Amino acid sequence: MIPGSPAGRQLRRLALALFLALLPACQAEYPQSVLHPKGEFARITDAVFMQTVWWAVLVFVLVQGALLYAMYRFRGRPGDAEPDQVHGNTTLEIVWTIIPAVILAVIAVPTVKAIFKTNEMPSGKPLTVEVIGHQWWWEFRYPAYQLTTANELHVPVNRTIHLKMGSADVLHAFWVPQFAGKRDVFPNRETRLWFVAEEPGNYPAQCTEFCGIQHGKMAYRVVASQPAEFDAWVAKMRTFAAAPPAPPAPAAKDTVRTTSVGASLQRTATQDPAVAEGQKLFLAKGCAGCHSLVALNAPKGMLGPNLANIGARSWIAAGTLENTDENLAYWIREPQLVKQGVLMPRLGLNETEAKSIAAYLRTIR
Amino acid sequence: MATTVLGHETHAAAAPSEKTGLWSWLTTVDHKRIGILYGTSAFIFFLIGGLEALIIRAQLFTPNNNLVSPDFYNQLFTMHGTTMIFLGVMPLSAMFFNYMIPLQIGARDVAFPRLNAFSYWVFLAGGLLMNAGFLVNAAPNQGWFGYANLTSRQYSPGLNVDFWLFGLQVLGVASLAAAVNFFVTIINLRAPGMKLMRMPMFVWMSFITQVLLLLAFPVITVALIFLMFDRFFGTHFYIPSGGGDPILWQHLFWIFGHPEVYILVLPAFGIISEVLPVFSRKPLFGYAAMVFSGAFIAFVGFGVWSHHMFATGMGPIADTFFALATMLIAIPTGVKIFNWIGTVWGGSIQYRTPMYFALAFIGMFIIGGLSGVMHAVAPHDLQQTDTYFVVAHFHYVLFGGSIFALTAGAYYWWPKMFGRVLDEGLGKLHFWLMFIGFNLTFFPMHFVGLYGMPRRVYTYHAGLGFDIWNQMETVGAFIIMLAFLVFLYNMVKTHRGAGTKTPADPWNGATLEWSISSPPPEWNFDTTPQVHSRDALWEFKREHGGMLPEPTHGTGAGIHMPNPSYWPLVTAFGLLLLNLGIMFSPKTGPWGIVVGTSVLFFGFFQWVFEKGYSEFTTPAHGAHH
């Protein structure tokens, strides 16, 4: 095959196409990977990491090679004379002290630069989100929009997101690998983190600081969308209000809410008997004691996650189950089987009751 | 022995003097027997820790697996970590400290033989207390690092944290007592002519380890006392609602915890530095650099603790300091690796089982060291920390490092301790199974960690790409299990008579322990050796013009040896009762504390006023004090 020939070019194009086809496949296979950064913070750290990896590969090959060579070359044979009793070599020892020192200095420079870069928020008007870790779910508040939500963080792409974080109980850690490194959250101490999401998508994320029995199921999603879509989401969320929002969003005109928790309950009460039943049970069984359905100026200090827009979320129980009708009903009926030790008690609901509540929650979207 | 000292039985009539049987082991103050006790207990704890790991791996074999409950899983990973560190690697090192340090420096025992026995019994008490939680399904479940404020009464109301807290506190007493003992032993009991810079490298690394223990354990002791006060007496050292700060725990824990890493690995460096020269038939390359790099690692090791805490958001200045200090440690570590390769280079390598493990140690430690440098890249450590990438790293240094080295040590010193060489064929089978199993288990963890799998999660979802890697890891873990079954079989086979009695010096050793019979007599050396150089035994053999004749030993008559004593055991038991007393005091009141303290002090008084040593009769054999 002649490199310049049309066939050769075709082949190369095919190879390139194959390679490009594999790349996204790779990323899709590892949606929580740190190796495919989708945001500025993660890109900065990835760059310095990859540089270190190549140094490591070089050192690995050379040193491991020297070891293997010595192991082969100097294997003893029967009858060998006693080898030269060498005790050391000062020049050599100085050289192999200096070479690693130089390599480390070469790694240290971009490391320190990256430390300062990642500690400083990029300029531009950031969107501030307050993050509160709970055993075992995440609360997100948007002071600019007076909104509260849980377990699904919505952000616009290409805008700096500034996180002010805390915990309601024990230590947790916030981690969205595609966007930024981890940051621990503490009770009574604010920690901060920033990131810029560069690509729209629904990203898996999870708590990484051990926080008790259900640390393993304290996941969440980050939904990054185009600014217009994000604005639509905000407008929609603002309709989950105790009082009519001003100005009311057009989509919510037919669903006026009047009371605090019960506000959104009245929304679809007329559509389906199961939904109406679920709405009653939601109050009667005490769900509303821990879960608010109000996103706008939501009450603070609720024990359970805010459920405004629960019907539209992709996952439930903090990333434990996909948000299907069946899963939702099962979770409501048997929380201790789904997530042993979770603070949501088993209420002793029968299957119909659980399904009614699930049907009702499905309408909260 | 008192009874061998003619005419002087009377003053020690009450003291136990059996040489065989259970009672002789309970009352022994012989450093070699205590070494064997340490080794046996630690190996059993190690197997328990391994079993815990196997259950963990079985649970993670498939996504959303329900083999064990979340709480039991948390108990398993907490106990796996705690066990392998405090009840596995540390006391396995202590086995070699006990058995080998006095032999290598030409001493008859450690400086404080009864304190040595006390250390062992306290260690055993701590290990049992730590594991006792399993009996009531309340084993520690908060992680080996026990981060506040999850450990507070509010979030951990059960006994789980208490078993850990008091278990660790008791183990700390054992470690500190032992560290004082070996520190003094190495400083004071070296044979004449064995200057510091003539000591075997294992003694040097052990010595540095004792310094680390002496400086690091007080910190964890204080941290645990604070935790005990928070849990039992209502203080708020770590409780934010009371004005305390959970970060205080993290600083205290890691100021202890990072030097602890070197406590685990420096003895391994020492063992490797003994094995490589002997099986290369060539002295250790760059002895002085090895000593100083070890000391430098230990020193800087106290200045890097916050690299465990980058995710807490310490700010750019602190991040920079701890990142650079951590990178700095790579330099002396590199020197060690190069010097080990330099030791092998130009040698005549004898491929015996200990050498297999020692050479693999270098290879595995290089990988662990390189991933360590990656952690030092602080901004990216925010991505790595608390993922399986870190799990991969520390298993490469603690398993690929410490465990491989300890296994090399076991095969190397087995003939000295038990008079028989372990079977070579089985030893090599053990090696290959362990080498393959180890890499199959832990190398994929690098990938699965970078693909986003956090540590300490009892399960994971399908669809995140973790499945295949976890399956490989689980298969690898069971291959490691096979390796240790082969090891156990090797021990049994060797001692069922198949192994031949070995000469005193089967490997052409360089150090003094090979100059005496295997196993050595109770008093080790009939005459204290006079040392003129490093690698003292090689020097003797060179002067002699070949291998020395098999050593013969006298009756030991006239040699000044400590009496056996049961008071260390009683005192250790009192310490255990005291800690149990505090632990259950919310239910039982102060009675346990009163009883425990009484037994403890009774033991102390009896110990202090016991006649510990028999007197000299004839100085014929030249006691070395």
Contacts between the chains, C-beta under 8 A, distances in Angstrom:
chain1	res1	chain2	res2	distance
A	29	B	465	4.6
A	30	B	451	4.3
A	30	B	452	6.9
A	30	B	464	7.1
A	30	B	465	4.1
A	31	B	452	7.9
A	31	B	463	7.4
A	31	B	464	6.3
A	31	B	465	7.4
A	32	B	451	6.6
A	32	B	452	3.0
A	32	B	453	7.6
A	32	B	464	5.2
A	32	B	465	7.9
A	33	B	450	6.6
A	33	B	451	4.6
A	33	B	452	5.3
A	33	B	465	7.5
A	34	B	383	4.3
A	34	B	384	7.8
A	34	B	387	8.0
A	34	B	450	5.4
A	34	B	451	7.7
A	34	B	452	6.3
A	35	B	450	5.5
A	35	B	451	7.3
A	42	B	383	7.3
A	44	B	379	6.7
A	45	B	377	7.9
A	45	B	379	4.4
A	45	B	380	4.3
A	45	B	382	6.6
A	45	B	383	6.0
A	46	B	380	7.3
A	46	B	383	7.9
A	48	B	377	5.7
A	48	B	379	6.4
A	48	B	380	6.1
A	49	B	374	6.8
A	49	B	377	6.0
A	49	B	380	4.0
A	49	B	383	7.3
A	52	B	373	6.6
A	52	B	374	5.4
A	52	B	377	5.2
A	52	B	380	7.6
A	53	B	374	7.1
A	56	B	370	4.2
A	56	B	371	7.7
A	56	B	373	6.6
A	56	B	374	6.6
A	59	B	366	7.9
A	59	B	370	6.3
A	60	B	366	6.6
A	60	B	367	7.2
A	60	B	370	5.9
A	63	B	337	6.6
A	63	B	338	7.8
A	63	B	341	7.4
A	63	B	366	5.5
A	64	B	363	6.2
A	64	B	366	6.0
A	66	B	341	5.6
A	67	B	341	5.4
A	67	B	344	7.6
A	67	B	359	7.3
A	67	B	362	5.8
A	67	B	363	6.2
A	67	B	366	7.7
A	70	B	341	5.9
A	70	B	344	4.8
A	70	B	345	4.9
A	71	B	344	6.9
A	71	B	349	6.7
A	71	B	359	6.0
A	74	B	280	7.3
A	74	B	344	6.2
A	74	B	345	6.5
A	74	B	346	6.2
A	74	B	347	5.2
A	74	B	348	6.8
A	74	B	349	5.3
A	75	B	349	5.1
A	75	B	351	6.8
A	76	B	281	7.2
A	76	B	347	7.6
A	76	B	348	3.8
A	76	B	349	5.0
A	76	B	350	5.1
A	76	B	351	7.3
A	77	B	348	7.5
A	80	B	281	7.8
A	80	B	348	4.2
A	81	B	348	8.0
A	82	B	281	6.0
A	82	B	348	7.5
A	83	B	280	7.3
A	83	B	281	5.7
A	83	B	282	5.1
A	83	B	346	5.7
A	83	B	347	5.0
A	83	B	348	4.9
A	84	B	282	7.5
A	84	B	346	6.1
A	85	B	282	6.3
A	85	B	283	5.8
A	86	B	282	6.6
A	86	B	283	7.5
A	86	B	285	6.7
A	86	B	342	7.9
A	86	B	346	6.2
A	87	B	283	5.5
A	87	B	285	7.2
A	87	B	286	7.8
A	87	B	287	6.7
A	88	B	285	5.6
A	88	B	286	4.1
A	88	B	287	6.8
A	88	B	288	7.5
A	88	B	289	7.1
A	88	B	339	7.9
A	88	B	342	7.6
A	89	B	285	7.8
A	89	B	286	7.7
A	89	B	342	7.5
A	92	B	342	7.2
A	93	B	286	5.2
A	93	B	289	5.3
A	93	B	335	7.0
A	93	B	338	7.6
A	93	B	339	7.3
A	96	B	334	6.9
A	96	B	335	6.7
A	96	B	338	4.4
A	97	B	331	6.3
A	97	B	334	7.6
A	97	B	335	5.6
A	100	B	330	6.3
A	100	B	331	5.4
A	100	B	334	4.2
A	101	B	331	5.4
A	104	B	327	4.6
A	104	B	328	7.6
A	104	B	330	5.9
A	104	B	331	6.8
A	104	B	373	7.3
A	107	B	327	6.9
A	107	B	373	7.0
A	107	B	377	6.8
A	108	B	323	7.4
A	108	B	324	6.0
A	108	B	327	5.8
A	111	B	323	5.7
A	111	B	327	8.0
A	111	B	376	7.4
A	111	B	377	4.9
A	111	B	378	6.4
A	111	B	379	6.9
A	112	B	320	5.3
A	112	B	323	7.2
A	112	B	324	7.6
A	114	B	377	7.7
A	114	B	378	7.9
A	114	B	379	4.1
A	114	B	380	7.7
A	115	B	316	5.1
A	115	B	319	4.8
A	115	B	320	5.5
A	115	B	323	6.7
A	115	B	378	5.4
A	115	B	379	5.5
A	116	B	316	5.0
A	116	B	320	7.9
A	117	B	379	7.8
A	118	B	379	4.8
A	118	B	382	7.7
A	119	B	315	6.5
A	119	B	316	4.3
A	119	B	319	7.3
A	120	B	316	7.9
A	135	B	155	7.8
A	169	B	155	6.7
A	170	B	149	5.6
A	170	B	150	4.4
A	170	B	155	5.4
A	171	B	147	5.8
A	171	B	149	7.3
A	171	B	150	6.8
A	171	B	246	6.2
A	173	B	311	5.9
A	173	B	386	6.5
A	175	B	386	8.0
A	175	B	454	7.6
A	177	B	383	6.2
A	177	B	452	4.9
A	180	B	382	7.4
A	181	B	311	7.2
A	181	B	379	6.7
A	181	B	380	7.2
A	181	B	381	7.5
A	181	B	382	2.3
A	181	B	383	4.9
A	182	B	311	4.5
A	182	B	382	5.1
A	182	B	383	7.3
A	182	B	385	6.1
A	182	B	386	6.6
A	183	B	311	6.0
A	183	B	313	5.6
A	183	B	382	7.4
A	184	B	311	5.0
A	184	B	312	4.9
A	184	B	313	7.0
A	186	B	240	7.2
A	186	B	246	6.1
A	186	B	247	7.1
A	186	B	312	7.8
A	187	B	149	6.8
A	187	B	240	4.2
A	187	B	241	7.3
A	187	B	246	7.4
A	188	B	240	3.7
A	188	B	241	7.4
A	188	B	245	7.9
A	189	B	240	7.3
A	189	B	245	7.4
A	189	B	247	7.3
A	191	B	312	7.1
A	191	B	313	4.5
A	192	B	313	6.7
A	193	B	313	7.5
A	204	B	452	7.8
A	204	B	461	7.9
A	204	B	464	6.6
A	206	B	454	6.1
A	206	B	457	7.7
A	207	B	454	7.6
A	208	B	311	7.9
A	208	B	385	7.6
A	208	B	386	4.1
A	208	B	387	7.1
A	208	B	454	4.5
A	208	B	455	7.7
A	209	B	147	7.4
A	209	B	311	7.6
A	209	B	386	6.5
A	210	B	74	8.0
A	210	B	142	7.5
A	210	B	143	5.0
A	210	B	147	6.9
A	210	B	150	7.3
A	210	B	455	7.8
A	210	B	456	4.6
A	211	B	150	6.4
A	212	B	150	6.1
A	212	B	155	6.5
A	213	B	70	5.1
A	213	B	71	5.2
A	213	B	74	6.3
A	213	B	141	7.7
A	214	B	70	6.3
A	215	B	74	7.8
A	215	B	456	6.1
A	215	B	457	6.5
A	216	B	70	6.3
A	216	B	73	7.7
A	216	B	456	7.6
A	216	B	457	3.7
A	216	B	458	4.3
A	216	B	459	5.6
A	216	B	460	7.7
A	217	B	70	7.9
A	217	B	459	7.8
A	219	B	461	7.8
A	319	B	461	7.8
A	340	B	69	6.1
A	340	B	70	5.5
A	340	B	71	7.2
A	341	B	70	6.5
A	341	B	71	6.6
